[in-house]
Amino acid sequence: LFAVFDVYRNGGFGRLLTAGADRRTALQVSKHVQRRWGAFGRTGEPGDGWPAYTAQERAVMVFDRRSRLEYDPAQERRKAWAGFTLAR
């Protein structure tokens, strides 16, 4: 959520979060995430070929230096948690 709310541009805290990293890339990723969220808010579609999530395809956008669409990333981890439920 840091990218959504532009925390990376927030003075000292933003510099702390990107310490030892490529700050320019962090800002570019942040801008890309904001554009996708903005498009979704305006139209209901995030754009960039990002399809709606379904349990069959599990298409997710991975925001990185080169953002990409992945289908069911971390499948083993998801399956390992499949039998657990959160209950009171």
Helices and strands as residue ranges (DSSP letters): G 7-9, H 11-17, H 23-43, E 59-62, E 68-71, H 75-81
